[in-house]
């Protein structure tokens, strides 16, 4: 027989949730999550719109500059992508007053990549396949990974 280390309620082995500090009941884990994610209802939409707009803003130089660098565009994308993603995550955090939204872990990176790719579609409107460039995809992917990691 186990007991929750927070509320001391008896719990079975199937209901116990292992945490770094010991076993807890599902109610205590749920209550702890509810206090951690403290966002307002519109915060997810605001964060996604910021990520979309900044993805489009960073997509313009990504398409224009990385293509001119040739092979070195991959190296530049390797360093610039995470830097841009970190900047986007920080802007989102400050815009939301550091409130945490659980869905922004996947929503903000998706909106960021969409913003970067939409710029490519508009820049290369006459050339349908020209917006699919590996250096820009590397830039967007590394930026999205950084946003996802920082949205915890």
KOLPAGU-424343 format. One record per atom (N, C-alpha, C): atom name; residue in one letter; residue number from 1; x, y, z. Coordinates in Angstrom, 1 decimal, decimal comma, always signed. Example, Ala and Ser with C-alpha at 12.3 -4.5 7.8 and 13.67 -1.06 7.14 Angstrom:
<pts>
PT  atome  residu  num       x       y       z
PT      N       A    1   +13,2    -5,7    +7,8
PT     CA       A    1   +12,3    -4,5    +7,8
PT      C       A    1   +13,2    -3,3    +7,8
PT      N       S    2   +12,8    -2,2    +7,1
PT     CA       S    2   +13,7    -1,1    +7,1
PT      C       S    2   +12,9    +0,0    +7,9
</pts>
This chain:
<pts>
PT  atome  residu  num       x       y       z
PT      N       X    1    +0,8    -1,2    +0,0
PT     CA       X    1    +0,0    +0,0    +0,0
PT      C       X    1    +0,9    +1,2    +0,0
PT      N       X    2    +0,5    +2,2    -0,9
PT     CA       X    2    +1,3    +3,4    -1,0
PT      C       X    2    +0,4    +4,6    -0,4
PT      N       X    3    +1,1    +5,7    -0,1
PT     CA       X    3    +0,4    +6,9    +0,3
PT      C       X    3    +1,0    +8,1    -0,5
PT      N       X    4    +0,1    +9,0    -0,8
PT     CA       X    4    +0,5   +10,2    -1,5
PT      C       X    4    +1,4   +11,0    -0,5
PT      N       X    5    +2,5   +11,5    -1,0
PT     CA       X    5    +3,5   +12,2    -0,1
PT      C       X    5    +3,0   +13,6    +0,1
PT      N       X    6    +1,9   +14,0    -0,5
PT     CA       X    6    +1,4   +15,4    -0,4
PT      C       X    6    +0,2   +15,4    +0,5
PT      N       X    7    -0,8   +14,6    +0,2
PT     CA       X    7    -2,0   +14,6    +1,0
PT      C       X    7    -2,2   +13,4    +2,0
PT      N       X    8    -1,2   +12,5    +1,9
PT     CA       X    8    -1,2   +11,3    +2,7
PT      C       X    8    -2,4   +10,4    +2,5
PT      N       X    9    -3,0   +10,5    +1,3
PT     CA       X    9    -4,2    +9,6    +1,0
PT      C       X    9    -3,6    +8,2    +0,5
PT      N       X   10    -4,3    +7,1    +0,9
PT     CA       X   10    -3,8    +5,8    +0,4
PT      C       X   10    -4,1    +5,7    -1,1
PT      N       X   11    -3,2    +5,2    -1,8
PT     CA       X   11    -3,3    +5,0    -3,3
PT      C       X   11    -2,8    +3,7    -3,7
PT      N       X   12    -3,5    +3,1    -4,7
PT     CA       X   12    -3,0    +1,8    -5,2
PT      C       X   12    -1,8    +2,0    -6,2
PT      N       X   13    -1,2    +0,9    -6,6
PT     CA       X   13    +0,0    +1,0    -7,4
PT      C       X   13    -0,4    +1,5    -8,8
PT      N       X   14    -1,6    +1,2    -9,3
PT     CA       X   14    -2,1    +1,6   -10,6
PT      C       X   14    -2,4    +3,1   -10,6
PT      N       X   15    -2,8    +3,7    -9,5
PT     CA       X   15    -3,2    +5,1    -9,5
PT      C       X   15    -2,0    +6,0    -9,1
PT      N       X   16    -1,0    +5,5    -8,6
PT     CA       X   16    +0,2    +6,3    -8,1
PT      C       X   16    +0,9    +6,9    -9,3
PT      N       X   17    +1,3    +8,1    -9,2
PT     CA       X   17    +2,1    +8,8   -10,2
PT      C       X   17    +3,4    +9,1    -9,6
PT      N       X   18    +4,5    +8,6   -10,2
PT     CA       X   18    +5,8    +8,8    -9,7
PT      C       X   18    +6,3   +10,2   -10,1
PT      N       X   19    +6,7   +11,0    -9,1
PT     CA       X   19    +7,3   +12,3    -9,3
PT      C       X   19    +8,7   +12,3    -8,8
PT      N       X   20    +9,4   +13,4    -9,1
PT     CA       X   20   +10,8   +13,4    -8,6
PT      C       X   20   +10,9   +13,4    -7,0
PT      N       X   21    +9,8   +13,7    -6,3
PT     CA       X   21    +9,9   +13,8    -4,9
PT      C       X   21    +9,1   +12,6    -4,3
PT      N       X   22    +8,6   +11,7    -5,1
PT     CA       X   22    +7,9   +10,5    -4,5
PT      C       X   22    +6,6   +10,3    -5,3
PT      N       X   23    +5,8    +9,3    -4,7
PT     CA       X   23    +4,6    +9,0    -5,3
PT      C       X   23    +3,5   +10,0    -4,9
PT      N       X   24    +2,6   +10,3    -5,8
PT     CA       X   24    +1,5   +11,2    -5,5
PT      C       X   24    +0,2   +10,7    -6,2
PT      N       X   25    -0,9   +11,1    -5,6
PT     CA       X   25    -2,2   +10,7    -6,2
PT      C       X   25    -2,5   +11,6    -7,4
PT      N       X   26    -3,4   +11,1    -8,3
PT     CA       X   26    -3,6   +11,9    -9,5
PT      C       X   26    -4,3   +13,2    -9,2
PT      N       X   27    -5,0   +13,3    -8,1
PT     CA       X   27    -5,6   +14,6    -7,8
PT      C       X   27    -4,6   +15,7    -7,5
PT      N       X   28    -3,6   +15,3    -6,7
PT     CA       X   28    -2,5   +16,2    -6,3
PT      C       X   28    -1,7   +16,6    -7,5
PT      N       X   29    -1,4   +15,7    -8,4
PT     CA       X   29    -0,7   +16,0    -9,6
PT      C       X   29    -1,5   +16,9   -10,5
PT      N       X   30    -2,8   +16,7   -10,6
PT     CA       X   30    -3,6   +17,6   -11,4
PT      C       X   30    -3,7   +19,0   -10,8
PT      N       X   31    -3,8   +19,1    -9,5
PT     CA       X   31    -3,8   +20,4    -8,8
PT      C       X   31    -2,5   +21,1    -9,0
PT      N       X   32    -1,4   +20,4    -9,0
PT     CA       X   32    -0,1   +21,0    -9,2
PT      C       X   32    +0,0   +21,6   -10,6
PT      N       X   33    -0,4   +20,8   -11,6
PT     CA       X   33    -0,4   +21,3   -13,0
PT      C       X   33    -1,3   +22,5   -13,2
PT      N       X   34    -2,4   +22,5   -12,5
PT     CA       X   34    -3,4   +23,7   -12,7
PT      C       X   34    -2,7   +24,9   -12,1
PT      N       X   35    -2,0   +24,9   -11,1
PT     CA       X   35    -1,3   +26,1   -10,6
PT      C       X   35    -0,1   +26,5   -11,4
PT      N       X   36    +0,5   +25,6   -12,1
PT     CA       X   36    +1,7   +25,9   -12,9
PT      C       X   36    +1,3   +26,6   -14,2
PT      N       X   37    +0,2   +26,1   -14,9
PT     CA       X   37    -0,2   +26,8   -16,1
PT      C       X   37    -1,3   +27,8   -15,7
PT      N       X   38    -0,9   +29,0   -15,8
PT     CA       X   38    -1,8   +30,1   -15,2
PT      C       X   38    -2,2   +31,1   -16,3
PT      N       X   39    -2,5   +30,7   -17,5
PT     CA       X   39    -2,8   +31,5   -18,6
PT      C       X   39    -4,2   +31,9   -18,6
PT      N       X   40    -4,5   +33,0   -19,3
PT     CA       X   40    -5,8   +33,5   -19,6
PT      C       X   40    -6,3   +32,8   -20,9
PT      N       X   41    -7,6   +32,8   -21,1
PT     CA       X   41    -8,1   +32,1   -22,3
PT      C       X   41    -7,6   +32,5   -23,6
PT      N       X   42    -7,3   +33,8   -23,8
PT     CA       X   42    -6,8   +34,3   -25,1
PT      C       X   42    -5,3   +34,2   -25,3
PT      N       X   43    -4,6   +33,8   -24,3
PT     CA       X   43    -3,1   +33,8   -24,3
PT      C       X   43    -2,5   +32,8   -25,4
PT      N       X   44    -3,2   +31,7   -25,6
PT     CA       X   44    -2,7   +30,8   -26,7
PT      C       X   44    -2,8   +31,4   -28,1
PT      N       X   45    -3,9   +32,1   -28,3
PT     CA       X   45    -4,1   +32,7   -29,6
PT      C       X   45    -3,1   +33,9   -29,8
PT      N       X   46    -2,9   +34,7   -28,7
PT     CA       X   46    -2,0   +35,8   -28,8
PT      C       X   46    -0,5   +35,3   -29,1
PT      N       X   47    -0,1   +34,2   -28,4
PT     CA       X   47    +1,2   +33,6   -28,6
PT      C       X   47    +1,4   +33,1   -30,0
PT      N       X   48    +0,3   +32,4   -30,5
PT     CA       X   48    +0,4   +31,9   -31,8
PT      C       X   48    +0,5   +33,0   -32,9
PT      N       X   49    -0,2   +34,1   -32,7
PT     CA       X   49    -0,2   +35,2   -33,7
PT      C       X   49    +1,2   +35,9   -33,6
PT      N       X   50    +1,8   +36,0   -32,4
PT     CA       X   50    +3,1   +36,6   -32,3
PT      C       X   50    +4,1   +35,7   -33,0
PT      N       X   51    +4,0   +34,4   -32,8
PT     CA       X   51    +4,9   +33,5   -33,5
PT      C       X   51    +4,8   +33,5   -35,0
PT      N       X   52    +3,5   +33,6   -35,5
PT     CA       X   52    +3,3   +33,7   -36,9
PT      C       X   52    +3,9   +35,0   -37,5
PT      N       X   53    +3,7   +36,1   -36,9
PT     CA       X   53    +4,2   +37,4   -37,4
PT      C       X   53    +5,7   +37,4   -37,3
PT      N       X   54    +6,3   +36,9   -36,2
PT     CA       X   54    +7,8   +37,0   -36,2
PT      C       X   54    +8,4   +35,9   -37,1
PT      N       X   55    +7,7   +34,8   -37,3
PT     CA       X   55    +8,2   +33,8   -38,3
PT      C       X   55    +8,2   +34,4   -39,7
PT      N       X   56    +7,2   +35,2   -40,0
PT     CA       X   56    +7,2   +35,9   -41,3
PT      C       X   56    +8,3   +36,9   -41,4
PT      N       X   57    +8,5   +37,7   -40,3
PT     CA       X   57    +9,5   +38,7   -40,2
PT      C       X   57   +10,9   +38,1   -40,4
PT      N       X   58   +11,2   +37,0   -39,7
PT     CA       X   58   +12,5   +36,3   -39,8
PT      C       X   58   +12,6   +35,5   -41,1
PT      N       X   59   +11,5   +35,2   -41,7
PT     CA       X   59   +11,5   +34,4   -43,0
PT      C       X   59   +12,0   +35,2   -44,2
PT      N       X   60   +11,8   +36,5   -44,2
PT     CA       X   60   +12,2   +37,4   -45,3
PT      C       X   60   +13,7   +37,4   -45,4
PT      N       X   61   +14,5   +37,7   -44,3
PT     CA       X   61   +15,9   +37,6   -44,4
PT      C       X   61   +16,5   +36,2   -44,6
PT      N       X   62   +15,7   +35,2   -44,0
PT     CA       X   62   +16,2   +33,9   -44,2
PT      C       X   62   +16,2   +33,5   -45,7
PT      N       X   63   +15,1   +33,8   -46,4
PT     CA       X   63   +15,0   +33,4   -47,8
PT      C       X   63   +16,0   +34,3   -48,6
PT      N       X   64   +16,2   +35,5   -48,3
PT     CA       X   64   +17,0   +36,4   -49,1
PT      C       X   64   +18,5   +36,2   -48,8
PT      N       X   65   +18,9   +36,1   -47,6
PT     CA       X   65   +20,3   +36,1   -47,3
PT      C       X   65   +20,9   +34,7   -47,3
PT      N       X   66   +20,2   +33,7   -46,8
PT     CA       X   66   +20,7   +32,4   -46,8
PT      C       X   66   +21,0   +31,8   -48,2
PT      N       X   67   +20,1   +32,2   -49,2
PT     CA       X   67   +20,3   +31,8   -50,5
PT      C       X   67   +21,6   +32,4   -51,2
PT      N       X   68   +21,9   +33,6   -50,8
PT     CA       X   68   +23,1   +34,3   -51,3
PT      C       X   68   +24,4   +33,7   -50,8
PT      N       X   69   +24,4   +33,0   -49,6
PT     CA       X   69   +25,6   +32,5   -49,0
PT      C       X   69   +26,0   +31,1   -49,5
PT      N       X   70   +25,2   +30,5   -50,3
PT     CA       X   70   +25,5   +29,2   -50,9
PT      C       X   70   +25,6   +28,1   -49,8
PT      N       X   71   +26,7   +27,4   -49,8
PT     CA       X   71   +26,9   +26,3   -48,7
PT      C       X   71   +27,0   +26,9   -47,4
PT      N       X   72   +27,5   +28,1   -47,2
PT     CA       X   72   +27,7   +28,7   -45,9
PT      C       X   72   +26,3   +29,1   -45,4
PT      N       X   73   +25,3   +29,1   -46,2
PT     CA       X   73   +23,9   +29,4   -45,7
PT      C       X   73   +23,5   +28,3   -44,7
PT      N       X   74   +23,9   +27,1   -44,9
PT     CA       X   74   +23,6   +26,0   -44,0
PT      C       X   74   +24,2   +26,3   -42,6
PT      N       X   75   +25,5   +26,7   -42,6
PT     CA       X   75   +26,2   +27,1   -41,4
PT      C       X   75   +25,5   +28,3   -40,7
PT      N       X   76   +25,1   +29,3   -41,5
PT     CA       X   76   +24,5   +30,4   -40,9
PT      C       X   76   +23,1   +30,0   -40,4
PT      N       X   77   +22,4   +29,2   -41,1
PT     CA       X   77   +21,1   +28,7   -40,6
PT      C       X   77   +21,2   +27,9   -39,3
PT      N       X   78   +22,3   +27,2   -39,2
PT     CA       X   78   +22,5   +26,4   -38,0
PT      C       X   78   +22,7   +27,3   -36,7
PT      N       X   79   +23,2   +28,4   -36,9
PT     CA       X   79   +23,4   +29,4   -35,8
PT      C       X   79   +22,3   +30,4   -35,6
PT      N       X   80   +21,8   +30,8   -36,8
PT     CA       X   80   +20,7   +31,9   -36,7
PT      C       X   80   +19,3   +31,3   -36,3
PT      N       X   81   +19,1   +30,1   -36,7
PT     CA       X   81   +17,8   +29,5   -36,4
PT      C       X   81   +17,5   +29,4   -34,9
PT      N       X   82   +18,3   +28,8   -34,1
PT     CA       X   82   +18,1   +28,8   -32,7
PT      C       X   82   +18,0   +30,2   -32,0
PT      N       X   83   +18,9   +31,1   -32,6
PT     CA       X   83   +18,9   +32,5   -32,0
PT      C       X   83   +17,5   +33,2   -32,3
PT      N       X   84   +17,0   +33,0   -33,5
PT     CA       X   84   +15,7   +33,6   -33,9
PT      C       X   84   +14,6   +32,9   -33,0
PT      N       X   85   +14,6   +31,6   -32,8
PT     CA       X   85   +13,6   +30,9   -32,0
PT      C       X   85   +13,7   +31,4   -30,6
PT      N       X   86   +14,8   +31,6   -30,0
PT     CA       X   86   +15,0   +32,1   -28,7
PT      C       X   86   +14,4   +33,5   -28,5
PT      N       X   87   +14,6   +34,3   -29,5
PT     CA       X   87   +14,1   +35,6   -29,5
PT      C       X   87   +12,5   +35,6   -29,6
PT      N       X   88   +12,0   +34,8   -30,4
PT     CA       X   88   +10,5   +34,6   -30,6
PT      C       X   88    +9,9   +34,1   -29,2
PT      N       X   89   +10,5   +33,1   -28,6
PT     CA       X   89   +10,0   +32,6   -27,3
PT      C       X   89   +10,1   +33,7   -26,3
PT      N       X   90   +11,1   +34,5   -26,3
PT     CA       X   90   +11,2   +35,6   -25,2
PT      C       X   90   +10,2   +36,7   -25,5
PT      N       X   91    +9,9   +37,0   -26,7
PT     CA       X   91    +8,9   +38,0   -27,0
PT      C       X   91    +7,5   +37,5   -26,6
PT      N       X   92    +7,2   +36,2   -26,9
PT     CA       X   92    +6,0   +35,6   -26,5
PT      C       X   92    +5,8   +35,7   -24,9
PT      N       X   93    +6,9   +35,3   -24,2
PT     CA       X   93    +6,8   +35,2   -22,8
PT      C       X   93    +6,6   +36,6   -22,2
PT      N       X   94    +7,2   +37,6   -22,7
PT     CA       X   94    +7,0   +39,0   -22,2
PT      C       X   94    +5,7   +39,6   -22,6
PT      N       X   95    +5,2   +39,2   -23,8
PT     CA       X   95    +3,8   +39,7   -24,2
PT      C       X   95    +2,7   +39,1   -23,3
PT      N       X   96    +3,0   +37,9   -22,8
PT     CA       X   96    +2,0   +37,2   -22,0
PT      C       X   96    +2,2   +37,4   -20,5
PT      N       X   97    +3,1   +38,3   -20,2
PT     CA       X   97    +3,5   +38,6   -18,8
PT      C       X   97    +4,0   +37,3   -18,1
PT      N       X   98    +4,7   +36,5   -18,8
PT     CA       X   98    +5,3   +35,2   -18,2
PT      C       X   98    +4,3   +34,2   -17,7
PT      N       X   99    +3,0   +34,4   -18,2
PT     CA       X   99    +2,0   +33,3   -17,9
PT      C       X   99    +2,3   +32,1   -18,8
PT      N       X  100    +2,0   +31,0   -18,3
PT     CA       X  100    +2,3   +29,7   -19,0
PT      C       X  100    +1,1   +29,1   -19,6
PT      N       X  101    +1,2   +28,7   -20,9
PT     CA       X  101    +0,1   +28,1   -21,6
PT      C       X  101    +0,6   +26,7   -22,1
PT      N       X  102    -0,1   +25,7   -21,7
PT     CA       X  102    +0,4   +24,3   -22,1
PT      C       X  102    +0,4   +24,1   -23,6
PT      N       X  103    -0,6   +24,6   -24,3
PT     CA       X  103    -0,7   +24,3   -25,7
PT      C       X  103    +0,4   +25,1   -26,6
PT      N       X  104    +1,0   +26,1   -26,0
PT     CA       X  104    +2,0   +26,9   -26,7
PT      C       X  104    +3,3   +26,1   -27,0
PT      N       X  105    +3,5   +25,0   -26,3
PT     CA       X  105    +4,6   +24,2   -26,6
PT      C       X  105    +4,6   +23,6   -28,0
PT      N       X  106    +3,5   +23,4   -28,6
PT     CA       X  106    +3,4   +22,9   -30,0
PT      C       X  106    +2,8   +23,9   -30,9
PT      N       X  107    +1,9   +24,8   -30,4
PT     CA       X  107    +1,2   +25,8   -31,2
PT      C       X  107    +2,2   +26,9   -31,7
PT      N       X  108    +3,0   +27,4   -30,8
PT     CA       X  108    +3,9   +28,5   -31,2
PT      C       X  108    +5,0   +28,0   -32,3
PT      N       X  109    +5,6   +26,9   -32,1
PT     CA       X  109    +6,5   +26,4   -33,1
PT      C       X  109    +5,9   +26,2   -34,5
PT      N       X  110    +4,7   +25,6   -34,4
PT     CA       X  110    +3,9   +25,4   -35,7
PT      C       X  110    +3,6   +26,7   -36,4
PT      N       X  111    +3,2   +27,7   -35,6
PT     CA       X  111    +2,8   +29,0   -36,2
PT      C       X  111    +4,1   +29,7   -36,7
PT      N       X  112    +5,2   +29,5   -36,1
PT     CA       X  112    +6,5   +30,1   -36,5
PT      C       X  112    +6,9   +29,5   -37,9
PT      N       X  113    +6,9   +28,2   -38,0
PT     CA       X  113    +7,3   +27,5   -39,2
PT      C       X  113    +6,3   +27,9   -40,3
PT      N       X  114    +5,1   +28,0   -40,0
PT     CA       X  114    +4,1   +28,4   -41,0
PT      C       X  114    +4,4   +29,9   -41,5
PT      N       X  115    +4,7   +30,8   -40,6
PT     CA       X  115    +5,1   +32,1   -40,9
PT      C       X  115    +6,3   +32,2   -41,9
PT      N       X  116    +7,3   +31,4   -41,5
PT     CA       X  116    +8,5   +31,4   -42,4
PT      C       X  116    +8,2   +30,9   -43,8
PT      N       X  117    +7,4   +29,8   -43,9
PT     CA       X  117    +7,1   +29,2   -45,2
PT      C       X  117    +6,1   +30,1   -46,0
PT      N       X  118    +5,2   +30,8   -45,3
PT     CA       X  118    +4,3   +31,6   -46,0
PT      C       X  118    +5,0   +32,8   -46,7
PT      N       X  119    +6,1   +33,3   -46,1
PT     CA       X  119    +6,9   +34,3   -46,7
PT      C       X  119    +7,5   +33,8   -48,0
PT      N       X  120    +8,0   +32,5   -48,0
PT     CA       X  120    +8,6   +31,9   -49,1
PT      C       X  120    +7,6   +31,7   -50,3
PT      N       X  121    +6,4   +31,4   -49,9
PT     CA       X  121    +5,3   +31,3   -50,9
PT      C       X  121    +5,0   +32,6   -51,6
PT      N       X  122    +5,0   +33,7   -50,8
PT     CA       X  122    +4,8   +35,0   -51,4
PT      C       X  122    +6,0   +35,5   -52,2
PT      N       X  123    +7,2   +35,3   -51,7
PT     CA       X  123    +8,4   +35,7   -52,4
PT      C       X  123    +8,5   +35,0   -53,8
PT      N       X  124    +8,3   +33,7   -53,8
PT     CA       X  124    +8,5   +32,9   -55,0
PT      C       X  124    +7,1   +32,5   -55,5
PT      N       X  125    +6,2   +33,4   -55,7
PT     CA       X  125    +4,8   +33,1   -56,1
PT      C       X  125    +4,8   +32,5   -57,5
PT      N       X  126    +5,7   +33,0   -58,4
PT     CA       X  126    +5,8   +32,5   -59,8
PT      C       X  126    +6,5   +31,2   -59,9
PT      N       X  127    +7,3   +30,8   -58,9
PT     CA       X  127    +8,1   +29,6   -59,0
PT      C       X  127    +7,6   +28,6   -57,8
PT      N       X  128    +6,7   +27,7   -58,1
PT     CA       X  128    +6,0   +27,0   -57,1
PT      C       X  128    +6,9   +26,2   -56,2
PT      N       X  129    +8,0   +25,6   -56,7
PT     CA       X  129    +8,9   +24,8   -55,8
PT      C       X  129   +10,1   +25,5   -55,2
PT      N       X  130   +10,2   +26,8   -55,6
PT     CA       X  130   +11,4   +27,5   -55,2
PT      C       X  130   +11,4   +27,8   -53,7
PT      N       X  131   +10,3   +27,8   -53,0
PT     CA       X  131   +10,2   +28,2   -51,6
PT      C       X  131   +10,7   +27,1   -50,7
PT      N       X  132   +10,8   +25,8   -51,3
PT     CA       X  132   +11,2   +24,7   -50,5
PT      C       X  132   +12,7   +24,6   -50,6
PT      N       X  133   +13,4   +25,3   -49,7
PT     CA       X  133   +14,9   +25,3   -49,7
PT      C       X  133   +15,3   +24,7   -48,4
PT      N       X  134   +16,4   +23,8   -48,4
PT     CA       X  134   +16,8   +23,1   -47,3
PT      C       X  134   +17,5   +24,0   -46,2
PT      N       X  135   +18,1   +25,1   -46,6
PT     CA       X  135   +18,7   +26,0   -45,6
PT      C       X  135   +17,7   +26,7   -44,8
PT      N       X  136   +16,6   +27,1   -45,5
PT     CA       X  136   +15,5   +27,8   -44,8
PT      C       X  136   +14,7   +26,8   -43,9
PT      N       X  137   +14,5   +25,6   -44,4
PT     CA       X  137   +13,9   +24,6   -43,6
PT      C       X  137   +14,7   +24,3   -42,3
PT      N       X  138   +16,0   +24,2   -42,5
PT     CA       X  138   +16,9   +24,0   -41,3
PT      C       X  138   +16,7   +25,2   -40,3
PT      N       X  139   +16,8   +26,4   -40,9
PT     CA       X  139   +16,6   +27,6   -40,0
PT      C       X  139   +15,2   +27,6   -39,3
PT      N       X  140   +14,2   +27,3   -40,0
PT     CA       X  140   +12,8   +27,2   -39,4
PT      C       X  140   +12,7   +26,1   -38,4
PT      N       X  141   +13,2   +24,9   -38,7
PT     CA       X  141   +13,2   +23,8   -37,8
PT      C       X  141   +13,9   +24,0   -36,5
PT      N       X  142   +15,1   +24,5   -36,6
PT     CA       X  142   +15,9   +24,8   -35,4
PT      C       X  142   +15,3   +25,9   -34,6
PT      N       X  143   +14,7   +26,9   -35,2
PT     CA       X  143   +14,0   +27,9   -34,5
PT      C       X  143   +12,8   +27,3   -33,8
PT      N       X  144   +12,0   +26,5   -34,5
PT     CA       X  144   +10,8   +25,9   -33,9
PT      C       X  144   +11,2   +25,0   -32,7
PT      N       X  145   +12,3   +24,2   -32,8
PT     CA       X  145   +12,7   +23,4   -31,7
PT      C       X  145   +13,1   +24,2   -30,5
PT      N       X  146   +13,8   +25,4   -30,7
PT     CA       X  146   +14,1   +26,2   -29,6
PT      C       X  146   +12,9   +26,9   -29,0
PT      N       X  147   +11,9   +27,2   -29,8
PT     CA       X  147   +10,7   +27,8   -29,2
PT      C       X  147   +10,0   +26,8   -28,4
PT      N       X  148    +9,9   +25,5   -28,9
PT     CA       X  148    +9,2   +24,5   -28,1
PT      C       X  148    +9,9   +24,2   -26,8
PT      N       X  149   +11,3   +24,2   -26,8
PT     CA       X  149   +12,0   +24,0   -25,6
PT      C       X  149   +11,8   +25,1   -24,6
PT      N       X  150   +11,7   +26,3   -25,0
PT     CA       X  150   +11,6   +27,5   -24,1
PT      C       X  150   +10,2   +27,8   -23,7
PT      N       X  151    +9,2   +27,1   -24,3
PT     CA       X  151    +7,8   +27,4   -23,9
PT      C       X  151    +7,4   +26,5   -22,7
PT      N       X  152    +8,3   +26,0   -22,0
PT     CA       X  152    +7,9   +25,2   -20,8
PT      C       X  152    +7,5   +26,0   -19,7
</pts>
